[in-house]
Amino acid sequence: MQKNAYFKGLTIPFLLLLPQLAITIVFFYWPASQAVWQSFLLEDAFGISTQFVWFENYQALFADPGYLKAFINTAIFSTFVCVLSLSIALLFAVMADRQIRGAEIYKTLLIWPYAVAPAIAGVLWLFMFDPSLGMLARGLQSLGIPWNPRLNGNHAMLLVILAATWKQISYNFLFFLAGLQSIPKSVIEAAVIDGARPMRRFWTIVFPLLSPTTFFLLVVNIVYVFFDTFGIIDTVTGGGPSGATETLVYKVFSDGKGGSNLGGSAAQSVLLLIMVIGLTAVQFRFIERKVSY
C-alpha cells in the first residue's frame, strides 16, 4: 500500500516552501516592484537627481513612434519564431520517433543546440550570414541575391528569426519527442487496423494527444521570444539597421543603458511584463479549452 505523509503542524510545510519562496521574492517580486516604482520617476544617468512624475514616462512611451515600431517588430518576430520552431520541432520529433537505424544519434544531435547560449547562437549565425565573411552569405550573393543584413532591415529581421528559431527547436523537439513516446502504441495499431492512413492517424489521433505538450510549449515559447532572445538580437544586429530588429526587450536595454532614460526603460519593462502576463492569461482562458488531457 502507498504511504501518505501527514504533517501535524504548519511549521514543516512552510520550512519546505521557504527556499523557493525566498528565491521568488528576491529575484522576481522585489525587482518587479522596484521597476514599477522607478517607472514613476524621472532620474538622471547617475541616479543622483530624482523627481516623481506620475505617468509621464508612460505617456511619453505611447507618443514615441520608436516604441510602436518596436512593438510591431516584436509581433512579427515572435509570431514567426513560435510558428517555425514549433512546426519544425514537431516534424523532427515525428521523424525521430520512427524505428530507423541510428535514431539515438539523430536525437542527440538535435538536442545539442539547446546547450548553446543565445549570444553564442547569434554569433554562429552572424558568421555564416555576414555579407563579407559568411560562406552562406557569399553563396546567396553568387546566386544574384543582394544579401546584406547590415543595410537591409528585412534581411536583418530574417536573420534573427532564423537564429532564434534554430536555438529553440531543440527544446521543443525534446518535449514533442517525449509526448510522442508516451502515446500508447495500441491506439496507433488500432487505427492502422481500421485502415487509417498516416496523415489521418497523425491529425485525428497523434496531434490531439499531443495537445497538452503543444499548449505548454506555446506558453514557454511566448516567454522565450519576448525575453530570452535578447542575446541573439544584441550579438547579430544590435537592434539595427535603423531599429529594424529592435524588439521591446531590446528597447528596454537600449533606452536604459544607451539613452540613460532610466524611468522610461522601467516603464517599458512594466508594460512588457503586463503584455506577457496578458498573453499567458489569454492562452489559458481560450486555447486551453481545446486541450485534451
TAPEBEL-V387581 format. One line per field, one symbol per residue. burial: I if it has 24 or more other C-alpha atoms within 12 Angstrom, else O. Layout:
burial->???
This chain:
burial->OOOOOOOOOOOOOOOOOOOOOOOOOOOOOOOOOOIIIIIIIIIOOOOOOOOOOOOOIIOIIOOOOIIOIIIOIIIIIIOIIIIIIIIIIIIIIIOIIOOOOOOOOOIOOIIOIOOOOIIIIIIIIIOIIIIOOOOOIOOOOOOOOOIIIIOOIIIIIIIIIIIIIIIIIIIIIIIIIOIIOOOOOOOIOOOOOOOOOOOOOOOOIIIOIIIIIIIIIIIIIIIIIIIIIIIIIIIIIIIIOOIIIIIIIIIIIIIIOOOOIIIIIIIIIIIIIOOIOOOIOOOOOOOOOOOOO
